[in-house]
Amino acid sequence: MSGQADIAGATEHNWAEVGRDARSALVLLGYPAMPECMPGEADPCGASAQLHVLAYLATLKAVADHQLDHCGADPAVVSEIYRHTLAELQADPRCQGVHQ
């Protein structure tokens, strides 16, 4: 998927693509490599691609929070950037009104 994922209408294939991208992002941020265990991968664990995406995104959030804490970021600045970015994402028509 290119750009923002249309998660509301995602197929299992779409979920798997987002999952692979999220897992790659974790590695780029210095998180230890995670097993390739989504459906269709070398060693599937039995969980759906969607469940993997949820786990990877939650892990990404924790990694980002940890790195922000340790880089000395001003919490007020981080909060403002976060709120601005979240508002942009929620205003995107592909969000399908879930947050509006």
Biopython code that builds the backbone (N, CA, C, O; Angstrom):
import numpy as np
from Bio.PDB.StructureBuilder import StructureBuilder

atoms = [
    (1, "MET", "N", (0.851, -1.179, 0.000)),
    (1, "MET", "CA", (0.000, 0.000, 0.000)),
    (1, "MET", "C", (0.887, 1.230, 0.000)),
    (1, "MET", "O", (1.872, 1.298, 0.736)),
    (2, "SER", "N", (0.547, 2.164, -0.799)),
    (2, "SER", "CA", (1.312, 3.399, -0.785)),
    (2, "SER", "C", (0.521, 4.458, -0.047)),
    (2, "SER", "O", (-0.710, 4.448, -0.076)),
    (3, "GLY", "N", (1.213, 5.372, 0.614)),
    (3, "GLY", "CA", (0.529, 6.411, 1.378)),
    (3, "GLY", "C", (-0.133, 5.831, 2.607)),
    (3, "GLY", "O", (0.304, 4.814, 3.144)),
    (4, "GLN", "N", (-1.182, 6.482, 3.044)),
    (4, "GLN", "CA", (-1.894, 6.059, 4.249)),
    (4, "GLN", "C", (-2.700, 4.803, 3.965)),
    (4, "GLN", "O", (-3.386, 4.716, 2.947)),
    (5, "ALA", "N", (-2.620, 3.856, 4.844)),
    (5, "ALA", "CA", (-3.366, 2.617, 4.680)),
    (5, "ALA", "C", (-4.851, 2.856, 4.892)),
    (5, "ALA", "O", (-5.249, 3.554, 5.824)),
    (6, "ASP", "N", (-5.666, 2.275, 4.027)),
    (6, "ASP", "CA", (-7.120, 2.295, 4.211)),
    (6, "ASP", "C", (-7.463, 1.084, 5.058)),
    (6, "ASP", "O", (-7.901, 0.052, 4.552)),
    (7, "ILE", "N", (-7.256, 1.231, 6.346)),
    (7, "ILE", "CA", (-7.366, 0.091, 7.244)),
    (7, "ILE", "C", (-8.798, -0.415, 7.342)),
    (7, "ILE", "O", (-9.011, -1.613, 7.530)),
    (8, "ALA", "N", (-9.782, 0.468, 7.220)),
    (8, "ALA", "CA", (-11.174, 0.038, 7.361)),
    (8, "ALA", "C", (-11.556, -1.000, 6.317)),
    (8, "ALA", "O", (-12.330, -1.908, 6.619)),
    (9, "GLY", "N", (-11.036, -0.892, 5.093)),
    (9, "GLY", "CA", (-11.388, -1.824, 4.038)),
    (9, "GLY", "C", (-10.249, -2.755, 3.660)),
    (9, "GLY", "O", (-10.242, -3.300, 2.556)),
    (10, "ALA", "N", (-9.303, -2.944, 4.538)),
    (10, "ALA", "CA", (-8.107, -3.721, 4.226)),
    (10, "ALA", "C", (-8.413, -5.205, 4.075)),
    (10, "ALA", "O", (-9.225, -5.775, 4.804)),
    (11, "THR", "N", (-7.741, -5.805, 3.110)),
    (11, "THR", "CA", (-7.792, -7.255, 2.937)),
    (11, "THR", "C", (-6.659, -7.871, 3.751)),
    (11, "THR", "O", (-5.808, -7.154, 4.278)),
    (12, "GLU", "N", (-6.647, -9.185, 3.853)),
    (12, "GLU", "CA", (-5.557, -9.866, 4.561)),
    (12, "GLU", "C", (-4.220, -9.532, 3.893)),
    (12, "GLU", "O", (-3.209, -9.367, 4.575)),
    (13, "HIS", "N", (-4.213, -9.434, 2.571)),
    (13, "HIS", "CA", (-2.990, -9.070, 1.845)),
    (13, "HIS", "C", (-2.539, -7.663, 2.232)),
    (13, "HIS", "O", (-1.351, -7.428, 2.455)),
    (14, "ASN", "N", (-3.497, -6.721, 2.313)),
    (14, "ASN", "CA", (-3.166, -5.350, 2.719)),
    (14, "ASN", "C", (-2.599, -5.323, 4.130)),
    (14, "ASN", "O", (-1.608, -4.644, 4.397)),
    (15, "TRP", "N", (-3.236, -6.070, 5.035)),
    (15, "TRP", "CA", (-2.749, -6.130, 6.419)),
    (15, "TRP", "C", (-1.318, -6.653, 6.452)),
    (15, "TRP", "O", (-0.474, -6.127, 7.177)),
    (16, "ALA", "N", (-1.049, -7.693, 5.662)),
    (16, "ALA", "CA", (0.295, -8.279, 5.648)),
    (16, "ALA", "C", (1.319, -7.265, 5.146)),
    (16, "ALA", "O", (2.431, -7.191, 5.670)),
    (17, "GLU", "N", (0.947, -6.484, 4.132)),
    (17, "GLU", "CA", (1.850, -5.466, 3.601)),
    (17, "GLU", "C", (2.149, -4.400, 4.661)),
    (17, "GLU", "O", (3.302, -4.013, 4.847)),
    (18, "VAL", "N", (1.120, -3.935, 5.344)),
    (18, "VAL", "CA", (1.317, -2.949, 6.413)),
    (18, "VAL", "C", (2.153, -3.564, 7.534)),
    (18, "VAL", "O", (3.020, -2.900, 8.103)),
    (19, "GLY", "N", (1.895, -4.819, 7.847)),
    (19, "GLY", "CA", (2.665, -5.507, 8.884)),
    (19, "GLY", "C", (4.143, -5.583, 8.551)),
    (19, "GLY", "O", (4.988, -5.315, 9.405)),
    (20, "ARG", "N", (4.463, -5.948, 7.313)),
    (20, "ARG", "CA", (5.875, -6.006, 6.912)),
    (20, "ARG", "C", (6.519, -4.623, 6.996)),
    (20, "ARG", "O", (7.661, -4.496, 7.439)),
    (21, "ASP", "N", (5.793, -3.587, 6.571)),
    (21, "ASP", "CA", (6.329, -2.220, 6.642)),
    (21, "ASP", "C", (6.553, -1.789, 8.097)),
    (21, "ASP", "O", (7.583, -1.195, 8.417)),
    (22, "ALA", "N", (5.601, -2.085, 8.966)),
    (22, "ALA", "CA", (5.736, -1.708, 10.378)),
    (22, "ALA", "C", (6.896, -2.455, 11.025)),
    (22, "ALA", "O", (7.660, -1.879, 11.800)),
    (23, "ARG", "N", (7.023, -3.740, 10.704)),
    (23, "ARG", "CA", (8.131, -4.538, 11.250)),
    (23, "ARG", "C", (9.463, -3.977, 10.761)),
    (23, "ARG", "O", (10.424, -3.927, 11.528)),
    (24, "SER", "N", (9.539, -3.556, 9.501)),
    (24, "SER", "CA", (10.767, -2.954, 8.968)),
    (24, "SER", "C", (11.072, -1.632, 9.666)),
    (24, "SER", "O", (12.232, -1.327, 9.944)),
    (25, "ALA", "N", (10.038, -0.851, 9.947)),
    (25, "ALA", "CA", (10.229, 0.429, 10.651)),
    (25, "ALA", "C", (10.826, 0.195, 12.028)),
    (25, "ALA", "O", (11.678, 0.963, 12.473)),
    (26, "LEU", "N", (10.391, -0.851, 12.702)),
    (26, "LEU", "CA", (10.945, -1.161, 14.024)),
    (26, "LEU", "C", (12.444, -1.432, 13.930)),
    (26, "LEU", "O", (13.220, -0.945, 14.753)),
    (27, "VAL", "N", (12.843, -2.198, 12.940)),
    (27, "VAL", "CA", (14.269, -2.492, 12.757)),
    (27, "VAL", "C", (15.038, -1.202, 12.472)),
    (27, "VAL", "O", (16.125, -0.993, 13.010)),
    (28, "LEU", "N", (14.472, -0.334, 11.623)),
    (28, "LEU", "CA", (15.136, 0.931, 11.311)),
    (28, "LEU", "C", (15.312, 1.806, 12.546)),
    (28, "LEU", "O", (16.255, 2.592, 12.625)),
    (29, "LEU", "N", (14.411, 1.671, 13.500)),
    (29, "LEU", "CA", (14.496, 2.458, 14.733)),
    (29, "LEU", "C", (15.347, 1.777, 15.807)),
    (29, "LEU", "O", (15.443, 2.267, 16.932)),
    (30, "GLY", "N", (15.956, 0.662, 15.458)),
    (30, "GLY", "CA", (16.871, 0.010, 16.388)),
    (30, "GLY", "C", (16.260, -1.068, 17.248)),
    (30, "GLY", "O", (16.929, -1.605, 18.131)),
    (31, "TYR", "N", (14.992, -1.401, 17.009)),
    (31, "TYR", "CA", (14.360, -2.472, 17.774)),
    (31, "TYR", "C", (14.853, -3.807, 17.216)),
    (31, "TYR", "O", (15.013, -3.946, 16.003)),
    (32, "PRO", "N", (15.092, -4.782, 18.081)),
    (32, "PRO", "CA", (15.587, -6.077, 17.581)),
    (32, "PRO", "C", (14.642, -6.677, 16.527)),
    (32, "PRO", "O", (13.422, -6.534, 16.609)),
    (33, "ALA", "N", (15.232, -7.342, 15.553)),
    (33, "ALA", "CA", (14.445, -7.970, 14.490)),
    (33, "ALA", "C", (13.406, -8.921, 15.097)),
    (33, "ALA", "O", (13.688, -9.667, 16.034)),
    (34, "MET", "N", (12.219, -8.869, 14.542)),
    (34, "MET", "CA", (11.127, -9.717, 15.024)),
    (34, "MET", "C", (10.969, -10.883, 14.051)),
    (34, "MET", "O", (11.313, -10.758, 12.875)),
    (35, "PRO", "N", (10.458, -12.001, 14.524)),
    (35, "PRO", "CA", (10.317, -13.160, 13.640)),
    (35, "PRO", "C", (9.332, -12.898, 12.499)),
    (35, "PRO", "O", (8.376, -12.137, 12.649)),
    (36, "GLU", "N", (9.579, -13.526, 11.384)),
    (36, "GLU", "CA", (8.668, -13.450, 10.243)),
    (36, "GLU", "C", (7.638, -14.554, 10.412)),
    (36, "GLU", "O", (7.801, -15.668, 9.915)),
    (37, "CYS", "N", (6.572, -14.215, 11.127)),
    (37, "CYS", "CA", (5.607, -15.251, 11.498)),
    (37, "CYS", "C", (4.165, -14.926, 11.113)),
    (37, "CYS", "O", (3.225, -15.518, 11.644)),
    (38, "MET", "N", (3.997, -13.973, 10.177)),
    (38, "MET", "CA", (2.648, -13.677, 9.696)),
    (38, "MET", "C", (2.206, -14.787, 8.749)),
    (38, "MET", "O", (3.030, -15.566, 8.270)),
    (39, "PRO", "N", (0.900, -14.856, 8.479)),
    (39, "PRO", "CA", (0.423, -15.855, 7.517)),
    (39, "PRO", "C", (1.179, -15.727, 6.193)),
    (39, "PRO", "O", (1.374, -14.624, 5.682)),
    (40, "GLY", "N", (1.595, -16.854, 5.655)),
    (40, "GLY", "CA", (2.309, -16.870, 4.391)),
    (40, "GLY", "C", (3.807, -16.674, 4.516)),
    (40, "GLY", "O", (4.519, -16.757, 3.516)),
    (41, "GLU", "N", (4.301, -16.417, 5.709)),
    (41, "GLU", "CA", (5.740, -16.243, 5.910)),
    (41, "GLU", "C", (6.370, -17.570, 6.332)),
    (41, "GLU", "O", (5.681, -18.580, 6.481)),
    (42, "ALA", "N", (7.676, -17.550, 6.519)),
    (42, "ALA", "CA", (8.454, -18.760, 6.766)),
    (42, "ALA", "C", (7.958, -19.591, 7.955)),
    (42, "ALA", "O", (7.931, -20.820, 7.882)),
    (43, "ASP", "N", (7.569, -18.930, 9.041)),
    (43, "ASP", "CA", (7.194, -19.658, 10.261)),
    (43, "ASP", "C", (5.935, -19.050, 10.873)),
    (43, "ASP", "O", (6.016, -18.438, 11.938)),
    (44, "PRO", "N", (4.766, -19.200, 10.230)),
    (44, "PRO", "CA", (3.540, -18.553, 10.724)),
    (44, "PRO", "C", (3.173, -19.027, 12.133)),
    (44, "PRO", "O", (3.219, -20.218, 12.439)),
    (45, "CYS", "N", (2.809, -18.066, 12.975)),
    (45, "CYS", "CA", (2.483, -18.381, 14.367)),
    (45, "CYS", "C", (0.996, -18.681, 14.565)),
    (45, "CYS", "O", (0.597, -19.164, 15.624)),
    (46, "GLY", "N", (0.184, -18.400, 13.560)),
    (46, "GLY", "CA", (-1.247, -18.667, 13.663)),
    (46, "GLY", "C", (-2.096, -17.423, 13.857)),
    (46, "GLY", "O", (-3.312, -17.476, 13.674)),
    (47, "ALA", "N", (-1.482, -16.307, 14.223)),
    (47, "ALA", "CA", (-2.233, -15.061, 14.384)),
    (47, "ALA", "C", (-2.444, -14.427, 13.011)),
    (47, "ALA", "O", (-1.650, -14.634, 12.093)),
    (48, "SER", "N", (-3.522, -13.652, 12.880)),
    (48, "SER", "CA", (-3.823, -12.986, 11.610)),
    (48, "SER", "C", (-2.819, -11.868, 11.340)),
    (48, "SER", "O", (-2.130, -11.392, 12.242)),
    (49, "ALA", "N", (-2.758, -11.462, 10.067)),
    (49, "ALA", "CA", (-1.910, -10.324, 9.713)),
    (49, "ALA", "C", (-2.392, -9.075, 10.445)),
    (49, "ALA", "O", (-1.578, -8.256, 10.873)),
    (50, "GLN", "N", (-3.710, -8.922, 10.591)),
    (50, "GLN", "CA", (-4.253, -7.758, 11.293)),
    (50, "GLN", "C", (-3.750, -7.710, 12.738)),
    (50, "GLN", "O", (-3.364, -6.644, 13.217)),
    (51, "LEU", "N", (-3.748, -8.830, 13.427)),
    (51, "LEU", "CA", (-3.263, -8.854, 14.805)),
    (51, "LEU", "C", (-1.777, -8.502, 14.856)),
    (51, "LEU", "O", (-1.330, -7.815, 15.775)),
    (52, "HIS", "N", (-1.014, -8.972, 13.867)),
    (52, "HIS", "CA", (0.399, -8.606, 13.814)),
    (52, "HIS", "C", (0.564, -7.098, 13.651)),
    (52, "HIS", "O", (1.405, -6.489, 14.312)),
    (53, "VAL", "N", (-0.240, -6.493, 12.770)),
    (53, "VAL", "CA", (-0.162, -5.043, 12.568)),
    (53, "VAL", "C", (-0.428, -4.311, 13.877)),
    (53, "VAL", "O", (0.299, -3.380, 14.227)),
    (54, "LEU", "N", (-1.454, -4.721, 14.595)),
    (54, "LEU", "CA", (-1.765, -4.069, 15.874)),
    (54, "LEU", "C", (-0.598, -4.181, 16.839)),
    (54, "LEU", "O", (-0.262, -3.215, 17.525)),
    (55, "ALA", "N", (0.021, -5.351, 16.897)),
    (55, "ALA", "CA", (1.166, -5.546, 17.795)),
    (55, "ALA", "C", (2.362, -4.701, 17.352)),
    (55, "ALA", "O", (3.025, -4.080, 18.183)),
    (56, "TYR", "N", (2.637, -4.677, 16.051)),
    (56, "TYR", "CA", (3.773, -3.902, 15.553)),
    (56, "TYR", "C", (3.553, -2.406, 15.775)),
    (56, "TYR", "O", (4.479, -1.697, 16.169)),
    (57, "LEU", "N", (2.338, -1.924, 15.525)),
    (57, "LEU", "CA", (2.082, -0.490, 15.708)),
    (57, "LEU", "C", (2.165, -0.091, 17.177)),
    (57, "LEU", "O", (2.677, 0.981, 17.499)),
    (58, "ALA", "N", (1.667, -0.945, 18.068)),
    (58, "ALA", "CA", (1.797, -0.654, 19.499)),
    (58, "ALA", "C", (3.266, -0.629, 19.910)),
    (58, "ALA", "O", (3.677, 0.201, 20.721)),
    (59, "THR", "N", (4.058, -1.550, 19.343)),
    (59, "THR", "CA", (5.488, -1.581, 19.636)),
    (59, "THR", "C", (6.175, -0.339, 19.084)),
    (59, "THR", "O", (7.046, 0.234, 19.737)),
    (60, "LEU", "N", (5.778, 0.083, 17.861)),
    (60, "LEU", "CA", (6.329, 1.316, 17.291)),
    (60, "LEU", "C", (6.043, 2.516, 18.188)),
    (60, "LEU", "O", (6.904, 3.370, 18.394)),
    (61, "LYS", "N", (4.831, 2.567, 18.713)),
    (61, "LYS", "CA", (4.470, 3.679, 19.603)),
    (61, "LYS", "C", (5.367, 3.679, 20.842)),
    (61, "LYS", "O", (5.849, 4.730, 21.264)),
    (62, "ALA", "N", (5.586, 2.508, 21.418)),
    (62, "ALA", "CA", (6.442, 2.405, 22.611)),
    (62, "ALA", "C", (7.886, 2.791, 22.281)),
    (62, "ALA", "O", (8.530, 3.506, 23.049)),
    (63, "VAL", "N", (8.392, 2.318, 21.138)),
    (63, "VAL", "CA", (9.762, 2.651, 20.736)),
    (63, "VAL", "C", (9.894, 4.156, 20.525)),
    (63, "VAL", "O", (10.871, 4.758, 20.970)),
    (64, "ALA", "N", (8.923, 4.767, 19.851)),
    (64, "ALA", "CA", (8.966, 6.214, 19.621)),
    (64, "ALA", "C", (8.931, 6.975, 20.944)),
    (64, "ALA", "O", (9.708, 7.909, 21.142)),
    (65, "ASP", "N", (8.042, 6.585, 21.841)),
    (65, "ASP", "CA", (7.970, 7.243, 23.154)),
    (65, "ASP", "C", (9.295, 7.119, 23.898)),
    (65, "ASP", "O", (9.773, 8.088, 24.488)),
    (66, "HIS", "N", (9.886, 5.928, 23.869)),
    (66, "HIS", "CA", (11.156, 5.686, 24.549)),
    (66, "HIS", "C", (12.261, 6.574, 23.961)),
    (66, "HIS", "O", (13.042, 7.175, 24.698)),
    (67, "GLN", "N", (12.314, 6.647, 22.635)),
    (67, "GLN", "CA", (13.359, 7.462, 22.010)),
    (67, "GLN", "C", (13.149, 8.946, 22.282)),
    (67, "GLN", "O", (14.114, 9.679, 22.496)),
    (68, "LEU", "N", (11.903, 9.393, 22.276)),
    (68, "LEU", "CA", (11.629, 10.799, 22.599)),
    (68, "LEU", "C", (12.038, 11.121, 24.028)),
    (68, "LEU", "O", (12.597, 12.186, 24.289)),
    (69, "ASP", "N", (11.765, 10.211, 24.951)),
    (69, "ASP", "CA", (12.152, 10.415, 26.345)),
    (69, "ASP", "C", (13.665, 10.542, 26.494)),
    (69, "ASP", "O", (14.157, 11.343, 27.289)),
    (70, "HIS", "N", (14.392, 9.747, 25.722)),
    (70, "HIS", "CA", (15.842, 9.701, 25.880)),
    (70, "HIS", "C", (16.604, 10.706, 25.031)),
    (70, "HIS", "O", (17.815, 10.853, 25.195)),
    (71, "CYS", "N", (15.929, 11.395, 24.136)),
    (71, "CYS", "CA", (16.653, 12.387, 23.324)),
    (71, "CYS", "C", (16.499, 13.787, 23.895)),
    (71, "CYS", "O", (17.015, 14.749, 23.326)),
    (72, "GLY", "N", (15.798, 13.909, 25.012)),
    (72, "GLY", "CA", (15.670, 15.208, 25.659)),
    (72, "GLY", "C", (14.673, 16.130, 24.987)),
    (72, "GLY", "O", (14.765, 17.351, 25.117)),
    (73, "ALA", "N", (13.728, 15.560, 24.276)),
    (73, "ALA", "CA", (12.725, 16.372, 23.579)),
    (73, "ALA", "C", (11.852, 17.117, 24.585)),
    (73, "ALA", "O", (11.488, 16.573, 25.628)),
    (74, "ASP", "N", (11.526, 18.345, 24.267)),
    (74, "ASP", "CA", (10.632, 19.155, 25.087)),
    (74, "ASP", "C", (9.228, 18.551, 24.969)),
    (74, "ASP", "O", (8.671, 18.517, 23.872)),
    (75, "PRO", "N", (8.648, 18.078, 26.069)),
    (75, "PRO", "CA", (7.334, 17.445, 26.008)),
    (75, "PRO", "C", (6.255, 18.333, 25.383)),
    (75, "PRO", "O", (5.361, 17.824, 24.707)),
    (76, "ALA", "N", (6.323, 19.631, 25.593)),
    (76, "ALA", "CA", (5.321, 20.539, 25.013)),
    (76, "ALA", "C", (5.438, 20.571, 23.490)),
    (76, "ALA", "O", (4.428, 20.584, 22.787)),
    (77, "VAL", "N", (6.655, 20.585, 22.991)),
    (77, "VAL", "CA", (6.872, 20.598, 21.544)),
    (77, "VAL", "C", (6.414, 19.277, 20.942)),
    (77, "VAL", "O", (5.727, 19.262, 19.921)),
    (78, "VAL", "N", (6.790, 18.179, 21.568)),
    (78, "VAL", "CA", (6.385, 16.851, 21.094)),
    (78, "VAL", "C", (4.863, 16.746, 21.081)),
    (78, "VAL", "O", (4.284, 16.241, 20.119)),
    (79, "SER", "N", (4.222, 17.212, 22.128)),
    (79, "SER", "CA", (2.768, 17.155, 22.226)),
    (79, "SER", "C", (2.108, 17.969, 21.118)),
    (79, "SER", "O", (1.116, 17.531, 20.535)),
    (80, "GLU", "N", (2.648, 19.146, 20.825)),
    (80, "GLU", "CA", (2.085, 19.992, 19.765)),
    (80, "GLU", "C", (2.235, 19.332, 18.399)),
    (80, "GLU", "O", (1.294, 19.328, 17.606)),
    (81, "ILE", "N", (3.399, 18.781, 18.123)),
    (81, "ILE", "CA", (3.626, 18.086, 16.849)),
    (81, "ILE", "C", (2.689, 16.879, 16.747)),
    (81, "ILE", "O", (2.100, 16.632, 15.695)),
    (82, "TYR", "N", (2.557, 16.143, 17.829)),
    (82, "TYR", "CA", (1.673, 14.970, 17.854)),
    (82, "TYR", "C", (0.228, 15.375, 17.556)),
    (82, "TYR", "O", (-0.422, 14.773, 16.701)),
    (83, "ARG", "N", (-0.274, 16.393, 18.257)),
    (83, "ARG", "CA", (-1.667, 16.836, 18.053)),
    (83, "ARG", "C", (-1.889, 17.316, 16.618)),
    (83, "ARG", "O", (-2.912, 17.005, 16.009)),
    (84, "HIS", "N", (-0.928, 18.075, 16.077)),
    (84, "HIS", "CA", (-1.038, 18.585, 14.710)),
    (84, "HIS", "C", (-1.076, 17.426, 13.705)),
    (84, "HIS", "O", (-1.920, 17.404, 12.809)),
    (85, "THR", "N", (-0.171, 16.476, 13.859)),
    (85, "THR", "CA", (-0.105, 15.339, 12.944)),
    (85, "THR", "C", (-1.362, 14.486, 13.046)),
    (85, "THR", "O", (-1.900, 14.051, 12.028)),
    (86, "LEU", "N", (-1.831, 14.246, 14.258)),
    (86, "LEU", "CA", (-3.047, 13.455, 14.456)),
    (86, "LEU", "C", (-4.250, 14.137, 13.805)),
    (86, "LEU", "O", (-5.078, 13.474, 13.183)),
    (87, "ALA", "N", (-4.346, 15.459, 13.948)),
    (87, "ALA", "CA", (-5.452, 16.200, 13.327)),
    (87, "ALA", "C", (-5.397, 16.084, 11.801)),
    (87, "ALA", "O", (-6.431, 15.925, 11.152)),
    (88, "GLU", "N", (-4.196, 16.164, 11.234)),
    (88, "GLU", "CA", (-4.057, 15.997, 9.778)),
    (88, "GLU", "C", (-4.509, 14.615, 9.336)),
    (88, "GLU", "O", (-5.232, 14.474, 8.350)),
    (89, "LEU", "N", (-4.081, 13.607, 10.064)),
    (89, "LEU", "CA", (-4.458, 12.234, 9.720)),
    (89, "LEU", "C", (-5.967, 12.026, 9.823)),
    (89, "LEU", "O", (-6.572, 11.388, 8.962)),
    (90, "GLN", "N", (-6.562, 12.561, 10.868)),
    (90, "GLN", "CA", (-7.996, 12.386, 11.068)),
    (90, "GLN", "C", (-8.821, 13.170, 10.058)),
    (90, "GLN", "O", (-9.963, 12.803, 9.778)),
    (91, "ALA", "N", (-8.261, 14.245, 9.507)),
    (91, "ALA", "CA", (-8.973, 15.041, 8.509)),
    (91, "ALA", "C", (-8.870, 14.447, 7.104)),
    (91, "ALA", "O", (-9.609, 14.850, 6.206)),
    (92, "ASP", "N", (-7.975, 13.507, 6.914)),
    (92, "ASP", "CA", (-7.792, 12.888, 5.602)),
    (92, "ASP", "C", (-9.070, 12.149, 5.210)),
    (92, "ASP", "O", (-9.589, 11.360, 5.999)),
    (93, "PRO", "N", (-9.583, 12.392, 4.002)),
    (93, "PRO", "CA", (-10.824, 11.738, 3.575)),
    (93, "PRO", "C", (-10.743, 10.210, 3.597)),
    (93, "PRO", "O", (-11.768, 9.540, 3.727)),
    (94, "ARG", "N", (-9.543, 9.655, 3.472)),
    (94, "ARG", "CA", (-9.400, 8.191, 3.519)),
    (94, "ARG", "C", (-9.674, 7.644, 4.911)),
    (94, "ARG", "O", (-9.814, 6.433, 5.083)),
    (95, "CYS", "N", (-9.752, 8.516, 5.903)),
    (95, "CYS", "CA", (-10.045, 8.093, 7.275)),
    (95, "CYS", "C", (-11.505, 7.645, 7.395)),
    (95, "CYS", "O", (-11.882, 7.013, 8.382)),
    (96, "GLN", "N", (-12.307, 7.967, 6.413)),
    (96, "GLN", "CA", (-13.704, 7.545, 6.318)),
    (96, "GLN", "C", (-14.550, 7.954, 7.504)),
    (96, "GLN", "O", (-15.464, 7.229, 7.897)),
    (97, "GLY", "N", (-14.250, 9.122, 8.085)),
    (97, "GLY", "CA", (-15.097, 9.667, 9.123)),
    (97, "GLY", "C", (-15.037, 8.968, 10.465)),
    (97, "GLY", "O", (-15.834, 9.279, 11.350)),
    (98, "VAL", "N", (-14.125, 8.040, 10.643)),
    (98, "VAL", "CA", (-14.041, 7.288, 11.898)),
    (98, "VAL", "C", (-13.806, 8.219, 13.079)),
    (98, "VAL", "O", (-14.321, 7.969, 14.169)),
    (99, "HIS", "N", (-13.042, 9.283, 12.884)),
    (99, "HIS", "CA", (-12.650, 10.162, 13.993)),
    (99, "HIS", "C", (-13.379, 11.513, 13.988)),
    (99, "HIS", "O", (-13.118, 12.352, 14.849)),
    (100, "GLN", "N", (-14.271, 11.728, 13.049)),
    (100, "GLN", "CA", (-14.862, 13.051, 12.917)),
    (100, "GLN", "C", (-16.218, 13.141, 13.560)),
    (100, "GLN", "O", (-16.845, 14.200, 13.531)),
]
sb = StructureBuilder()
sb.init_structure("model")
sb.init_model(0)
sb.init_chain("A")
sb.init_seg("    ")
for serial, (resi, resn, name, xyz) in enumerate(atoms, 1):
    if name == "N":
        sb.init_residue(resn, " ", resi, " ")
    sb.init_atom(name, np.array(xyz, "f"), 0.0, 1.0, " ", f" {name:<3s}", serial, name[0])
structure = sb.get_structure()
